[in-house]
Amino acid sequence: YVAETWDFADIIDSQDKANMMYDPTGPYTRNAAKGFARLIDDIIIAAAFADVVTGEERGSSVLWSNQANQIQTEASTGGLTIAKLRAAKKRNLMNEERGKWWLVISPSQLDNLLGTTEVTSGDYNTVRALVHGEVDSFMGFTFLVSNRLPVTSGGKRRCLAFTEGAIGFVEQKSMDTRVSERDDKNYNTQIWASTMIGAVRSEETKVMEIQCHEA
């Protein structure tokens, strides 16, 4: 792990507070917490696809780009399909990774699934329920929808599948928040938050990248 310190600070003008019918420090603090939650998502996603430094003296690396068996590439314009999910499920079983799997996708991939199942297909009703939020699992994956996933230069969304123990996360310093008056800023109120966090991919066969074209 390489934990980094992250800070957030925002100034609320006294005039703004006077012009508002409620004290904005509460919503500002909550927004800071939500921002850190998104930051945690970004750090975990980045760690999943990052190169991992290994060895007792940290002298070598495991490159994610070399893990061909764990990356489903997309060279054309295919989105997320039932066939891709079946291929991913097969790869998991071949790697003997039979635990609970999560699949992080963007909203476009949910739309892809609905478009690739015919009304007469036995999968259609399940996919429709998944899109409507009535269920969260399909084809052995528990789906998580996020807008934080990276996109390649060729327009391929890098969807992330992982199982338990795949990514390690450390919070060396819990998030600390302060609301205080700044005499050096005309006695305006400052919202401040800080944390120290990091993540690393721990096992290659427990992480999978499924590329999906996204216009």
Long-range contacts (C-beta under 8 A, 24 or more apart in sequence): 1-168, 1-170, 1-198, 1-199, 1-200, 2-198, 2-200, 3-170, 3-171, 3-172, 3-173, 3-196, 3-197, 3-198, 4-196, 4-197, 4-198, 5-173, 5-194, 5-195, 5-196, 6-36, 6-39, 6-194, 6-195, 6-196, 6-197, 7-192, 7-193, 7-194, 8-32, 8-35, 8-36, 8-191, 8-192, 8-193, 8-194, 9-190, 9-191, 9-192, 9-193, 10-190, 10-191, 11-182, 11-185, 11-188, 11-189, 11-190, 11-191, 12-188, 12-189, 12-190, 12-191, 13-188, 14-186, 14-187, 14-188, 14-189, 17-189, 25-179, 25-189, 25-191, 28-191, 29-177, 29-179, 29-191, 29-193, 32-177, 32-191, 32-193, 33-175, 33-177, 33-193, 36-175, 36-193, 36-195, 38-148, 39-197, 40-169, 40-197, 41-146, 41-148, 42-148, 43-169, 43-197, 43-198, 43-199, 44-167, 44-169, 44-199, 45-104, 45-146, 45-148, 45-149, 45-150, 45-160, 46-150, 46-199, 47-167, 47-198, 47-199, 47-200, 47-201, 48-160, 48-162, 48-166, 48-167, 48-201, 48-207, 48-209, 49-150, 49-158, 49-160, 49-201, 49-209, 50-200, 50-201, 52-200, 52-201, 62-204, 64-201, 64-209, 67-204, 69-95, 69-205, 70-204, 70-205, 70-207, 70-208, 70-209, 71-208, 71-209, 71-211, 72-208, 72-209, 72-210, 72-211, 73-156, 73-211, 74-156, 74-211, 74-212, 74-213, 76-213, 77-213, 77-215, 78-212, 78-213, 79-108, 79-109, 79-111, 79-112, 79-115, 79-116, 79-212, 79-213, 79-214, 80-105, 80-109, 80-112, 80-113, 80-116, 80-159, 80-210, 80-212, 81-112, 81-113, 81-116, 82-113, 82-116, 82-117, 82-123, 82-139, 84-210, 84-212, 85-138, 85-139, 85-141, 86-139, 88-141, 88-161, 88-208, 88-210, 89-139, 89-140, 89-141, 91-208, 92-140, 92-163, 92-208, 95-205, 97-163, 97-205, 97-206, 99-163, 99-164, 100-142, 100-163, 100-164, 101-140, 101-141, 101-142, 101-161, 101-162, 101-163, 102-141, 102-142, 102-143, 102-144, 102-161, 102-162, 102-163, 103-141, 103-142, 103-143, 103-144, 103-159, 103-160, 103-161, 103-210, 104-144, 104-145, 104-146, 104-149, 104-159, 104-160, 104-161, 104-162, 105-143, 105-144, 105-145, 105-146, 105-149, 105-157, 105-159, 105-212, 106-145, 106-146, 106-147, 106-149, 106-157, 106-159, 106-214, 107-145, 107-147, 108-157, 108-212, 108-214, 109-157, 109-159, 109-212, 109-214, 110-143, 110-145, 112-212, 113-138, 151-214, 152-211, 155-213, 155-214, 155-215, 156-211, 156-212, 156-213, 156-214, 157-211, 157-212, 157-213, 157-214, 158-209, 158-210, 158-211, 159-209, 159-210, 159-211, 159-212, 160-207, 160-208, 160-209, 160-210, 161-207, 161-208, 161-209, 161-210, 162-206, 162-207, 162-208, 163-206, 164-206, 165-202, 165-203, 165-206, 166-201, 166-202, 166-203, 166-206, 166-207, 167-199, 167-200, 167-201, 167-202, 167-207, 168-199, 168-200, 168-201, 168-202, 169-197, 169-198, 169-199, 170-197, 170-198, 170-199, 171-195, 171-196, 171-197, 172-196, 172-197, 172-198, 173-197
